[in-house]
Amino acid sequence: MTDILQQDLQYLAGVGPNRKKMLSQELGIQTFGDLLEYYPYKYVDRSRVYTVHELTGDMPFVQVVGTILSFETFQMSARKERVVGHFSDGTGVMDLVWFGSGGKYAKQNYRIGTEYLVFGKPTVFNNRINITHPDIDEASKVDTSAMGMQPYYNTTEKMKKAGLNSRSLERLTKTLVATLKEPLAETLPDFITQRLHLVSRDEALRCVHYPQNARELERARVRLKFEELFFVQLNILRYASDQRRKYSGYVFSRVGDMFNTFYHNHLPFQLTEAQKRVIREIRKDMGSGRQMNRLLQGDVGSGKTLVALMSMLIALDNGYQACIMAPTEILAEQHLQTIMQFLGDMPVRVALLTGIVKGRRRQEVLEGLLDGTIHILVGTHAVIEDTVQFARLGMVVVDEQHRFGVAQRAKLWQKASPTGGGWRGLPHVLVMTATPIPRTLAMTLYGDLDVSVIDELPPGRKPIVTQHFFDSRITSLYDGIRKQIRLGRQAYIVFPLIEESEKSDMKNLEQGYEVLQQAFPEFRLSKVHGKMKPADKEQEMQRFVRGETQMLVATTVIEVGVNVPNASVMVIMDAQRFGLSQLHQLRGRVGRGADQSYCLLVTPYKLSEDTRKRIDIMCDTNDGFRIAEADLKLRGPGDLEGTQQSGMAFDLKIADIARDGQLVQMARDEAQLVIDDDPTCSSSKYQLLWQRLKELRKTNINWGVIS
């Protein structure tokens, strides 16, 4: 039966080569199976027939049976007309309205006095119920009791112009379902469907398009969502299982002088319980004989870098080198300064390798890595260039991992074997992110990684106070900034720089800078944006870091990598143009010292409902995980940073990671049971699953090895 689903769509009645081309280009639908898996986005109950007398202007889609009494044509302009059909079912009269060519079609095809079933969205115009561009069928040819719920499909403007609207797709799907005479092949074994009370795949695929009622629809959707999520999780867990079986990690059996000296003499502050817990998890991984692949999540300022350094010191104690890779030069330099500050006078040689490290200085770094005299390398993507080789790389830390492609990370761990020979082990990998990832999303995007969370801030940090200001209250905002600067603090003023409107954004930044110079003549200002030369940008940043300027006017280049404990005010102009995750990252630039810090979100008065929700969430909580959950629900997983890079997830056609958390967990648990029972993927009991997974997989690369 699978063969019929592979059949070219042009051979389905009503399609043909032209429509097939349009469906392929616009929606990626090329086969019978693609069309069957193009699911409706909503449904309207067509089983109930209303009377005209019952209709009101605030009702959803309805259907009425009656006759057209007469047509009336109104000339709107020389070339445009509005056609009105006066329609009655005996309980009242309503108007059916068509514009443009729709009116011409109506007058030619619908007959006065014939009984029709009319379907559409009622509105009120001139105190009369109207339905604009209704769906109309001859009543004698329709059995409303058998209609159930009508599906609606997303289409594009190009498709609509070519006459392929939702109704057209509905008719094609109906034709396809009628063509499938035999039951569709099952993709899940009986022991899973029966235990979880899931309907068959055949029933689910038919009912999801033409359900008779809401219960039938829900059962179909649950089955299809579960299947989709189950194979994603099975794929991820299979990778992780393969990695643990096939690849051993270096065994770091001792915690020696480096770690202990640092712990007893150089800790800048007492570790939080969360930091201690994470270090215990990392130590256990490193001594286990399997390669560590761990995701470390923690809000900005939670002390991830300190944990990473202590983990790297364990590698040094065991005779290996360590490397930390950051996405930008600014962040790499920030890590270098922080690590050197932490280490003080300890005999650890730390080096920087970024695009600006050139000539003799670069050569010294390359030689030091190869002869082992450099213990810790801090760098950007320059680290993965072919000329960079290590003597014994045992630990890799990747910061803000969503900024690196999978292939880039692969090149990095391959450097553990500079001669290209076989491995006695693999370097341990610690992936850090300050972008909190909701559990359900982490389970899918980073499902092959063990997850550690630092969910406490270091002692003495005060929660940042976040307030919303309308731009009409800018004078009062300026007074607040002035007060903070006079107390000896510093302030960031951030303007959006969105690529689509780069010119106008740059203009806003320049104008904003001038306005601020006039508003604060008593203070010195720095200005930073991504279009500046790196050296000029660095110079302006450093002036602010040293306290020579009191205000830093910038675009989002300061989102990561600037640590100024004295800065206590973050003003985000046009905050409505930023996503939640970005607002939270920017807010994390302040609150790094002991003083009370403030984040001020400036917007115009008129805001969309979604924007208002975003601003309210920011003002309500500093909890990055709550913000990430809200962001996932508002935007959906496909929009979140980095989701397209994971190399793990299939394209989800019906499941929604934001709203189907329970199903994600259920799918994960079932997939884990399969992997535990059949780690080598060879048992005949699960052959149906492995065969289906093979059909679905886009790639055979073992992404799990490289986190």
Buried (B, 14 or more C-beta within 10 A) or exposed (E): EEEBBEBEBBEBEEBEEEBBBBBBEBBEBBBBBBBBBBBBEEBBBBBEBBBBEBBEEEEEBBBBBBBBEEBEEEEEEEEEBBBBBBBBBEEBBBBBBBEBEBBEEBEEEBEEEEEBBBBBBBBEEEEEBBBBBBBBEEBEEBEBEEBBBBBBBEBEEEBEEBEBBBBBBBEBBBBBBEEBEEEBEBBBBEEBBEEBEBBBBBBBBBBBBBBEEEEBBEBBBBBBBBBBBBBBBBBBBBBBBBBBEEBBBBBBEEBBEBBEBBBEEBEEEEBBEBBEBBBEBBBEBBBBEBBBBBBBBBBBBBBBBBBBBBBBBBBBBBBBBBBBBBBBBBBBBBBBBBBBEBBEEBEBEBBBBBEBBEEEEBEBBBEBBBEBEBBBBBBBBBBBEEEBEBBBBBBBBBBBBBBBEBEBBBBBBBBBBBEEEEBEBBBBBBBBBBBBBBBBBBBBBBBBBBBBBBBBBBEEBEEBEBEBBEEEEBEEBBEBBBEBBEEEBBBBBBBBBEEEEEEEBBEBBBEBBEEBBEBBEEBEBBBBBEEBEEEEBBEBBEBBBEEEBBBBBBBBBBBBBBBBBBBBBBBBBBBBBBBBBBBBBBBBBBBBBEBBBBBBBBBEEEBEEEBEBBBEBBEEBBBBBBBBBBBBEBBBBEEBBBBEBBBBBBEBEBBBBBBBBEBBBBBBEBBBEBBEEBBEBEEEEBEBBBEBBEEBEEEEEBBBBBB
